[in-house]
Amino acid sequence: MHREFHEALPRLLRPGGVYSYFNGLAADNAFFHRVYCELAARELAALGFTTQFVPLPVAAAAAAEVRLRIGKGLPARGVASSARVQ
């Protein structure tokens, strides 16, 4: 994951600050994507943060591109959920 960066967040964020990122890990596999979301949430919780994952809608054209990329054995790229950490 992004452990070293996450460990620096308490020093980087202002009190009440929000850190947001796109979690594209295992974007081509819903099960493993959820596993990575859970791992990130646990890692951040250990640092004292609450985490909220928000699924992002993918436009039909983008979804078609992702299917095409996966069909060619390429990374899905761009399929992600957003994590909001406080």
JOHUGI-V688649 format. One record per residue. N is the residue number from 1. RES is the residue in three letters. PHI is phi as a letter, one per 20 degrees, with the letter a starting at -180 (* if undefined). Layout:
# JOHUGI-V688649
N & RES & PHI
N & RES & PHI
This chain:
# JOHUGI-V688649
1 & MET & *
2 & HIS & d
3 & ARG & g
4 & GLU & f
5 & PHE & f
6 & HIS & f
7 & GLU & f
8 & ALA & e
9 & LEU & g
10 & PRO & g
11 & ARG & e
12 & LEU & e
13 & LEU & e
14 & ARG & f
15 & PRO & g
16 & GLY & n
17 & GLY & f
18 & VAL & c
19 & TYR & d
20 & SER & c
21 & TYR & b
22 & PHE & e
23 & ASN & e
24 & GLY & d
25 & LEU & f
26 & ALA & l
27 & ALA & f
28 & ASP & e
29 & ASN & b
30 & ALA & g
31 & PHE & f
32 & PHE & f
33 & HIS & f
34 & ARG & f
35 & VAL & g
36 & TYR & f
37 & CYS & f
38 & GLU & f
39 & LEU & f
40 & ALA & f
41 & ALA & f
42 & ARG & f
43 & GLU & f
44 & LEU & f
45 & ALA & f
46 & ALA & f
47 & LEU & e
48 & GLY & n
49 & PHE & d
50 & THR & e
51 & THR & c
52 & GLN & c
53 & PHE & e
54 & VAL & c
55 & PRO & f
56 & LEU & d
57 & PRO & f
58 & VAL & d
59 & ALA & f
60 & ALA & g
61 & ALA & f
62 & ALA & f
63 & ALA & f
64 & ALA & f
65 & GLU & f
66 & VAL & f
67 & ARG & g
68 & LEU & f
69 & ARG & f
70 & ILE & f
71 & GLY & f
72 & LYS & e
73 & GLY & m
74 & LEU & e
75 & PRO & f
76 & ALA & f
77 & ARG & l
78 & GLY & n
79 & VAL & e
80 & ALA & b
81 & SER & d
82 & SER & d
83 & ALA & d
84 & ARG & d
85 & VAL & d
86 & GLN & c
